[in-house]
């Protein structure tokens, strides 16, 4: 404990030092135990079960097959032969990257706007948060019917009044439609985090930069952006964790289609268990999804830690 | 750009607080306002359109030219929503029960462990906190099959517990994280004094820490509630009995119940979105802090 206190100075360790008094460990652990047991039973036990299922063949509506052990067969099939899964991995990456990029750029633009004082800023900021808390299924239903519908949607009205050809967005551009729907929801979140970053920046640094002649783009590029880097990474990290799990929007708007064009990894896992009743394959795909998500999260975390250290050095 | 010109005209010698109200300043302000209004319009339009549609009489829906503003208010869609084949009121009640229970349960468990993590000497604290964060990254979809079979074998599918238990599990890490960082900021002298006066750690938590932590509890609770209120995957998978379904699932099924139910969809969307948006606006300061503090500290 003492070694780690020295190497990682932070708020947690400072509250520990010098306060280890009477050994009342049982009572203390008692406070922590409910959470640990709860999380173990409801998230870790199901995951161990998932691992167990993933090495078996188990189809719910064919009980006569039993549950034979198949080893890594489910994994092997998913990785080497299952073209739908391979496509789903690619689709997930494309959709996630686009949603994060679009909402981050829009969020940054709006955060920069809101960082300047003007009459009514508080109201504008409050209203801007609203989309983030709208129910995702409601969001998808509204976009699908009112905006993207090929006959009566508002985008169709826009196209026809500009004398352009009709487009069935959800059929012709299913991925981009999902990106539009989810970006609308995630932009306010990015804006909030980035605005917090901007407002935490000391005005003196900017003022000093201005005196040195930095203004406009130069100020943004050399002062604002580097100071904001940590917040931008945080946006990317948190956004990615949640957007990788996008499900309701796809279920409502495109049902993974047309064909499998907008089928993402979570959606495919859902189909495997719900439509094909294939618990074994679904479990294997679920395990792969965890690995996939962990790799991305770990990579992003490492990036975050590295830039944070550089910022301090 | 006007902004650059304004900064230069302000001059380096002037203190930053004083401003010159010249043409460039006015142009800059106007540009800022126009850009803001444009953004705001873009982001709020879907909500506006949903509201207008919900009040529009059936025969005016989907007509061209498009009517941008409501002509008269018609409440029949709202009436239909609450008098359909499946009572929407029942779905709302289900959502309220499930979300409230999950929120209270995870605040209760979360408070105890956050207090232990923030205040009491425990081994491997950082490791526990890191593990808690890692839990957040766990994709729910990976557990759906196992949780479903677990709930089915425990005869819990189509009960409120089928949703309360997993919702609490998935919001607990967030609750622990936010509350731990808040408890840390409360001066330790306060609870130490209580313990000197003879309180046990539990008593000092209840009498000293909790009253001071109301803002954090309210914020974390609201965010957990909204998360549970909006959740779709588990609600859709673990419940198939219409009278037990929660709002996100009933909204999803709305399309099948009516013939092109624009008005009804909007009315239902209004009913379930407005309370949440109202809550967010009322508690917006706390929510902004909760979202950013929960994620930035650490």
Interface residues (C-beta under 8 A of the other chain):
Chain A: X1 X4 X8 X11 X12 X15 X16 X19 X20 X21 X24 X25 X27 X28 X29 X31 X32 X34 X35 X36 X38 X39 X42 X43 X45 X46 X47 X49 X50 X53 X109 X110 X113 X114 X116 X118 X124 X125 X126 X127 X128 X129 X130 X131 X133 X134 X135 X136 X137 X138 X139 X141 X142 X143 X145 X146 X147 X152 X154 X157 X184 X187 X188 X189 X192 X193 X196 X203 X207 X210 X211 X215 X216 X231 X234 X238 X241 X244 X245 X247 X248 X251 X252 X265 X266 X269 X270 X273 X274 X279 X282 X283 X286 X287 X289 X290 X293 X294 X297
Chain B: X1 X3 X4 X7 X8 X12 X16 X29 X32 X33 X35 X36 X39 X40 X43 X44 X46 X47 X49 X50 X53 X62 X64 X66 X109 X110 X112 X113 X115 X116 X117 X118 X119 X120 X121 X122 X123 X125 X126 X128 X129 X134 X135 X136 X137 X138 X139 X140 X141 X142 X143 X144 X145 X146 X147 X148 X149 X150 X165 X166 X168 X169 X170 X172 X173 X176 X184 X188 X200 X201 X202 X226 X229 X230 X232 X233 X236 X237 X247 X248 X249 X251 X252 X254 X255 X262 X265 X266 X269 X272 X273 X276 X277 X280 X281 X284 X287 X288 X291 X292 X295 X296 X297
